[in-house]
Each structure stands twice: as C-alpha cells, then as structure tokens.
Amino acid sequence: MSNDKRPTGPLSSRSRTDDQGSGIVIDSDGTILTCNHLVAAADALMVVLPDGSTFEPVTVFSDPTADLALIRIQGAGELANVDFGDSDALQMGDWVVTLANPYELKHSLSAGVVGSTNRWVPGTHHPLIQYDASTNPGSSGGALLNLRGEVVGIITGSFGQSESFQGIGLAVPMSVVKRSIEQMRDPKKSQHAYYGWQTKALSPVVAKQLGLPVAGGLYVEDVEHESPAARAGIEEGDVITHSGDQPLDAHFDPTQLYENRVSGEKHYFTLFRAGKAIEVNVRIDVTEDRNGALEHHEKRPQQHTSVYFDDRLGLGLDELDGSIARELGFPEDTRGALISYVEIGSPAYKEGIAAGMIVVRMNESAIRDLDRYKQVASTSPRKSPLLMLIETNEGKHLVVFEDIRNATAVGH
C-alpha cells in the first residue's frame, strides 16, 4: 500500500515517515486493515496485492485514536483472510512474528519476543504490545502473529528518533483492533469520551516513590483550555488515581475511560495533588468524529501544463535542465525526461509514479531528453509490455506497464 505524502501519526513521541506500508485482509470480499497514519493525509492511495495487481480504494474508514483504518477495494475476487488471535493471552517473553513489507521488501518475516503487553506511549488512548522483532519504515499496518499464525496485533511503528530499528517495535493489541473494526463499520458505535487532557501512565515503582495510594495512576501532562478536564479543575501535575471507585493500576482497562460514555454525564475522579486526595466531577463530552469516512479520490479531469502528455500512461512531461535537477535534489548533470504531471487513475498513477521523478530509460532506449522520450513513445508497440526506468532521490526503479491504453501521446 502506498501514498504520496508523509503524514505525522498520533504518537507524539516520534514522527511517522511512512509513504508506503502494509495491511492485512480481514474479509474475503476486499476489506483491508491498516494504520490510520498511512492514509490520513494521503493525496493518492493505492492498494497492491501480493500478485502485483493494483486497486484504488472505494471506501476508507479511519479510527485515529487507535491508529487504524479500514480500506475497501472491489474487483479483486475472493481473497484469503487472516485469523485473529487472543492478544490478552500474550505474556512477556512469548515468541511473536512480524509479517510486513519494510523498505518495500515484500512478505518479510521476522521473529522476536514480547517485551511488554501493557506499554503506554504518549499520545495513545490504550496500551500497546512491545516486542523486539524487526520493525522498519513500511512495516506499519502489518501483522504481529503468534506461533499459531494468528494475528494478535497490528504494527503501528517502532520507538526511536531515527529510521533505523532500535529493538523496540509497537503493535495495537487485537483486543483494541476488534473494537475499532466494529466501530468503524458501525458509525453509531464510534463515539469516544473527550476529556481534553494529556496523560502518562505511572509504573508501580514510581507510584510507590510518590506515596500514591494505588500501584499506578495517570500523570496529567497537559490540560486543554476550556476542556471538560479544565472546567472540572484538573491541573497539570495532578495524578489521577481512581476512576469512580476503580484504582488506575495495572489491572485497570484504560479503554473504560473513553468508550460507552454518554455526552453530558458526570463522572468523578480522584486526584493526588500536593500530597492530598481530591475528588472532582468531570462533565464528559462525547465526540463523534473520531472515526469517519475519508473521501474517495475521484479521477480529476485532465488539467496539465506539461509540454508533452503521454495519454497512454497518463504522464505529463517537460524538459529537464541543470537548474531544475538541482532544485529537485538531483545532480546537475542528471539527464532524462521530467515527469511534471500524473493523471489520477492512469496506468502511471497505479504504478506509484509521481511528479518530480525522471524517466531515464524506456524499453531498450536511454532517455537523455524529452525529444528522445517522444521518439520512443511514438514507436513503442501498443500490445507489448513497456519497461520504464524511473529515477528518484532514493535511486532508480523499474516500472513494468502491462496494460497500456490504446491512445496517442500528444504534444503542446
């Protein structure tokens, strides 16, 4: 799966740089589960199946709070779907396997052990599974499997400040995934409580050192102005120790704070502030826009200002000179035909080609400039596959067009 933007995900402690990712088929009719941060800010979204066939989504639903998204495709036939496992049965030290497409290396398998089943990361509304199987750019949306081949989590990223894997992978537990899928499929179930706070879970050791009455608690890192938490008097630096009568320790399910709440209802919390316990009543707001359908990208009418338009592939091309090459981050002596426009829904679009790339070879011919591209394009057999070598800032990539439209390239 690929997009043409690099969105930032909901986990505030690290940035997301995925412009490609992974996904799993959960229904044989073409429903695919992946990460929300892969699709949230994409201008173009394509799904590539293991056999290489490419599809545009007809529907996308997202759940930003869980960093999950559902994608529906049509026309792929009956697909093999995965089996879900029990993430609640995982224990520290259990062996797990990741199956994903890191760095576009399809169907990559890696093994490791569970480091934690209850790892809180800033910006999340639920704990994650921590493991040490390899997780790299492109792994997001892939499967975390137990040794029975059942999916127990969806890979949401790795923890660290660099793109290289530093030994800590994170996955959304299947217990959370199942609830999220149900909510995305039924918008009436997609409501979440909104408090307007940012919290971090405390370990039992820290809780004991602070003299808290429970073996845990939620430290309030920030409170939004005029939010339910602010109106209730909750402040930065408070530690929430109880939700109602329930202690916020390791046995408390944090999803209870956010799900099945009614807008306007009051709920009391116990805070620990300056060595004293304080009870506050929070009048809960409920948001309905946590899950929502993303607009399907309609095919845009042809609007380009390119010197040359190859209608067979849906490519607009221009001359490439040294100053343009330098501006795009290529060496000044780079030669080829500059791609300046890609028509939505075209063969080039479906192969992931984007403006700013350079055509350096077509079939057996080197492309030194736009004139050479025109010559080769005009003589390429219509019913034969077309091999195109594309240069990007990350290197050269071969694209094979097997389905070329019976149209004539035109110049302006």
C-alpha positions in Angstrom: 0.0 0.0 0.0 1.3 3.4 -0.9 0.5 7.1 -0.6 2.2 10.2 -1.9 2.5 12.1 1.4 4.3 11.6 4.6 1.9 12.3 7.4 2.7 12.6 11.1 1.0 10.0 13.2 -0.8 10.3 16.5 2.1 9.1 18.6 3.6 12.4 19.6 6.9 11.0 20.8 8.1 10.1 17.3 7.4 11.2 13.8 6.0 8.9 11.1 7.8 8.9 7.7 5.9 6.1 6.0 4.9 6.8 2.4 4.3 3.1 2.0 3.1 0.5 4.4 1.4 -2.9 4.9 -2.0 -4.2 5.6 -4.0 -7.4 6.2 -7.1 -8.8 4.5 -9.8 -9.3 7.1 -12.7 -10.1 4.8 -12.5 -12.2 1.6 -14.6 -9.6 -0.2 -11.8 -7.0 -0.1 -11.7 -5.3 3.3 -8.2 -4.5 4.3 -7.0 -3.3 7.8 -4.0 -1.0 8.1 -2.8 2.0 10.1 -4.6 5.4 10.0 -1.3 7.3 9.8 -0.7 5.8 6.4 -3.9 7.1 4.9 -4.8 10.1 6.9 -3.0 12.8 4.8 -2.6 10.9 1.5 -3.4 12.7 -1.7 -3.4 9.4 -3.5 -3.9 5.9 -2.1 -3.3 2.6 -3.8 -3.5 -1.0 -2.7 -1.1 -3.5 -4.2 -2.0 -7.2 -3.7 0.6 -10.0 -3.4 0.1 -10.9 -7.1 1.0 -7.3 -8.1 -2.5 -6.2 -9.0 -3.3 -2.6 -8.0 -6.6 -1.1 -6.8 -7.9 2.2 -5.8 -10.0 2.1 -2.6 -13.7 2.7 -3.0 -14.1 3.4 0.7 -11.8 4.3 3.6 -12.8 4.5 7.2 -10.4 5.6 10.0 -10.0 5.5 13.7 -7.3 8.0 14.7 -7.5 7.1 18.4 -6.4 3.5 17.6 -4.3 4.5 14.6 -6.3 2.0 12.5 -8.1 2.3 9.1 -10.3 0.0 7.0 -10.0 0.1 3.2 -12.5 -1.5 0.8 -11.5 -2.5 -2.7 -13.6 -4.0 -5.4 -12.9 -6.4 -8.3 -10.1 -8.4 -6.6 -12.1 -11.6 -6.4 -12.2 -13.7 -3.3 -9.2 -13.0 -1.1 -7.7 -15.2 1.7 -8.3 -13.5 5.0 -6.3 -13.8 8.2 -7.3 -15.4 11.5 -7.5 -13.3 14.7 -5.8 -14.4 17.9 -6.2 -13.5 21.5 -3.8 -10.7 22.5 -4.9 -10.9 26.1 -3.3 -14.3 26.3 0.2 -12.9 25.4 2.8 -12.8 28.1 6.2 -11.2 28.4 8.7 -13.5 26.8 6.3 -15.1 24.3 7.6 -15.6 20.8 5.9 -13.5 18.1 6.5 -13.0 14.4 6.1 -9.8 12.2 4.9 -10.1 8.6 5.1 -6.9 6.7 6.7 -5.0 3.8 9.6 -3.0 5.3 11.6 -0.9 2.7 9.3 -2.4 0.0 10.7 -5.9 0.8 7.5 -7.8 0.3 6.4 -10.6 2.7 9.3 -10.1 5.1 9.2 -12.3 8.2 11.0 -11.5 11.5 10.8 -13.2 14.9 11.2 -11.8 18.4 9.8 -11.9 21.9 7.2 -9.8 23.7 8.8 -7.1 25.9 5.6 -5.8 27.4 1.9 -6.4 26.9 1.0 -3.0 28.5 3.3 -0.4 27.1 1.9 3.1 27.3 3.3 5.6 24.7 2.4 9.4 24.9 -0.5 10.3 22.6 -2.2 6.9 22.7 -5.5 6.0 24.4 -4.6 2.4 25.0 -1.5 0.4 25.9 0.5 -1.2 23.1 2.3 -4.5 22.7 6.1 -4.1 22.8 8.3 -6.6 21.0 11.8 -6.9 19.5 11.1 -8.4 16.1 12.3 -6.1 13.3 10.1 -3.1 12.5 11.2 -0.6 9.9 9.6 2.0 7.6 6.9 0.2 5.6 6.1 -2.2 8.4 3.2 -0.1 9.7 -0.1 -1.9 9.2 1.5 -5.3 9.0 0.7 -8.3 11.2 2.1 -9.3 14.6 1.5 -13.1 14.8 1.7 -15.7 17.5 3.3 -19.0 16.7 -0.1 -20.5 15.6 -0.1 -17.9 12.8 -2.9 -15.9 14.3 -2.8 -12.1 14.2 -2.5 -10.7 17.8 -1.7 -7.1 16.9 -1.3 -4.6 14.1 2.2 -3.0 13.8 1.9 0.7 14.4 5.6 1.6 14.3 8.9 1.4 16.2 10.1 3.6 19.1 13.1 5.8 18.4 14.3 9.0 16.9 15.9 7.6 13.8 14.5 5.5 10.9 16.7 2.5 11.8 15.2 -0.1 14.1 16.4 0.2 17.7 14.9 -3.0 19.1 11.5 -1.7 20.2 8.5 -2.4 18.0 4.9 -1.5 18.9 1.6 -3.0 17.9 -2.0 -2.3 18.6 -3.4 -5.3 20.5 -6.1 -7.4 18.8 -8.5 -6.7 21.7 -8.4 -3.0 20.7 -8.4 -3.8 17.0 -11.6 -5.8 17.2 -13.4 -2.9 19.0 -12.1 -0.4 16.5 -13.2 -2.5 13.5 -16.7 -2.8 14.9 -16.9 1.0 15.5 -15.6 1.8 12.0 -18.2 -0.5 10.4 -21.0 1.0 12.6 -20.6 4.8 12.9 -23.2 4.7 15.8 -20.7 2.9 17.9 -17.8 5.3 17.1 -18.3 7.7 19.9 -15.4 8.4 22.3 -15.3 10.4 25.5 -13.3 13.6 25.3 -11.6 15.0 28.4 -9.1 17.4 27.0 -6.1 16.1 28.9 -2.8 14.5 28.0 -1.7 11.8 30.5 1.1 9.3 31.1 0.7 6.1 33.0 3.0 5.7 36.0 4.7 2.5 37.0 4.1 0.8 40.4 7.7 1.7 41.4 7.2 5.4 40.7 3.7 5.4 42.3 5.3 4.0 45.5 8.0 6.6 45.5 5.4 9.3 45.2 3.4 7.9 48.0 0.3 7.3 45.9 -2.5 5.1 47.3 -2.5 2.9 44.2 0.2 1.0 42.3 -0.1 3.2 39.3 -2.0 6.3 38.2 -2.1 8.7 35.3 0.1 11.8 35.5 -1.6 14.8 33.9 1.0 16.3 31.4 -1.3 18.9 29.9 -4.9 20.2 30.1 -6.6 21.9 27.1 -8.2 25.3 27.8 -12.0 25.2 28.3 -12.0 21.4 28.1 -14.1 19.1 30.4 -10.9 18.4 32.5 -10.1 22.1 32.8 -13.7 23.0 33.8 -13.6 20.3 36.5 -10.4 21.9 38.0 -7.9 19.2 36.9 -4.4 20.8 36.5 -1.1 20.0 35.0 0.9 17.9 37.5 -2.1 16.1 39.1 -2.1 12.4 39.3 -5.4 10.6 38.7 -5.5 7.6 41.0 -9.2 6.5 40.7 -11.9 6.5 38.1 -15.0 6.2 40.2 -14.2 3.6 42.8 -11.7 1.8 40.5 -8.0 2.3 41.1 -6.0 3.1 38.0 -3.4 0.4 38.5 -2.1 -2.3 36.1 -5.4 -4.2 36.3 -7.5 -1.3 35.0 -8.5 -1.3 31.4 -8.0 2.3 30.2 -10.5 1.9 27.4 -13.2 2.2 30.0 -12.3 5.9 30.3 -13.2 6.5 26.7 -15.8 4.1 25.5 -19.6 3.7 26.1 -19.8 7.2 27.6 -22.9 9.5 27.3 -22.4 13.1 26.5 -23.3 15.3 29.4 -22.9 12.6 32.1 -20.8 13.3 35.1 -18.1 11.0 36.3 -15.9 11.5 39.3 -12.2 11.0 39.5 -9.8 11.0 42.5 -6.7 13.1 42.1 -3.5 13.2 44.1 -2.2 16.8 44.4 0.4 18.1 46.9 0.1 15.0 49.0 -3.7 15.2 49.3 -6.5 13.3 47.6 -9.1 15.4 45.8 -12.4 14.3 44.2 -13.5 16.1 41.0 -16.6 15.6 38.8 -16.0 15.8 35.1 -18.9 16.5 32.8 -18.0 14.4 29.8 -18.1 15.5 26.2 -18.5 12.8 23.5 -17.0 13.2 20.1 -18.5 11.5 17.1 -15.8 12.3 14.6 -13.0 10.0 15.8 -14.0 7.5 13.1 -15.0 8.8 9.7 -15.1 8.0 6.1 -12.3 9.6 4.1 -13.4 10.9 0.7 -12.7 8.6 -2.2 -10.3 10.4 -4.6 -12.3 11.0 -7.8 -10.5 11.0 -11.1 -9.6 14.5 -11.8 -10.2 15.9 -15.3 -7.0 16.3 -17.3 -5.5 19.6 -16.3 -1.9 19.9 -17.1 0.5 22.5 -18.5 3.2 20.0 -19.5 5.0 20.4 -22.8 4.1 16.8 -23.7 1.3 14.5 -22.5 1.6 10.7 -22.9 -2.1 9.8 -22.8 -1.3 6.0 -22.9 0.3 6.2 -19.5 -1.3 9.4 -18.1 2.0 11.2 -17.9 2.8 14.9 -18.4 6.5 15.5 -19.2 8.8 18.5 -19.5 12.4 19.3 -20.3 15.0 18.7 -17.6 17.8 21.2 -17.2 20.6 21.5 -14.6 18.8 24.2 -12.5 15.6 22.1 -12.3 17.5 19.0 -11.5 19.4 20.8 -8.7 16.1 22.2 -7.3 14.7 18.7 -7.2 17.7 17.3 -5.3 19.3 15.6 -8.3 22.9 16.1 -9.5 23.1 19.0 -12.0 24.2 16.7 -14.8 21.2 14.4 -14.5 19.6 13.6 -17.9 16.2 12.4 -18.7 12.6 13.5 -19.2 11.0 15.2 -16.2 7.6 13.9 -15.0 5.6 17.0 -14.2 2.0 15.6 -14.0 0.4 12.3 -13.3 -3.3 11.8 -14.1 -5.3 10.2 -11.3 -6.4 6.7 -12.2 -3.9 6.4 -15.1 -1.5 3.4 -15.5 1.3 5.6 -14.3 -0.7 6.6 -11.2 -1.5 3.0 -10.4 2.2 2.2 -10.5 3.0 4.9 -7.9 4.7 7.3 -10.3 4.6 10.9 -9.1 5.6 14.4 -10.4 9.3 15.2 -9.8 10.5 11.8 -10.9 12.7 11.4 -14.1 12.4 8.9 -16.9 15.9 7.7 -17.8 15.1 4.6 -19.9 12.2 3.1 -21.9 12.5 -0.5 -23.1 15.9 -0.7 -24.7 16.4 3.0 -25.2 18.2 5.5 -22.9 16.1 8.7 -22.4 18.5 11.7 -22.4 15.9 14.4 -23.0 12.2 15.0 -23.8 12.7 14.7 -27.6 14.1 11.1 -27.1 11.1 10.2 -24.9 8.7 11.4 -27.7 10.5 9.3 -30.3 10.5 6.1 -28.2 6.9 6.7 -27.1 5.7 7.1 -30.7 7.3 3.8 -31.8 6.6 1.6 -28.7 4.4 -1.4 -29.6 0.9 -1.0 -28.1 0.3 -4.6 -27.2 3.7 -5.3 -25.6 4.7 -4.6 -22.0 6.6 -1.3 -21.6 9.7 -1.2 -19.3 10.4 2.2 -17.8 13.4 3.0 -15.6 12.5 5.8 -13.2 15.0 7.9 -11.2 14.0 9.3 -7.8 16.0 10.8 -4.9 16.2 7.3 -3.5 17.6 5.6 -6.6 16.4 4.0 -9.8 13.3 1.8 -10.0 12.0 -0.4 -12.8 8.3 0.0 -13.6 6.6 -2.5 -15.9 3.4 -1.4 -17.7 1.5 -4.5 -18.9 -1.8 -2.6 -19.6 -1.2 0.4 -21.8 -4.1 2.4 -23.1 -4.7 2.5 -26.9 -4.2 6.2 -27.2 -1.7 8.5 -28.8 0.7 10.7 -26.9 0.3 14.4 -27.7 2.5 17.4 -27.5 1.7 21.1 -26.9 
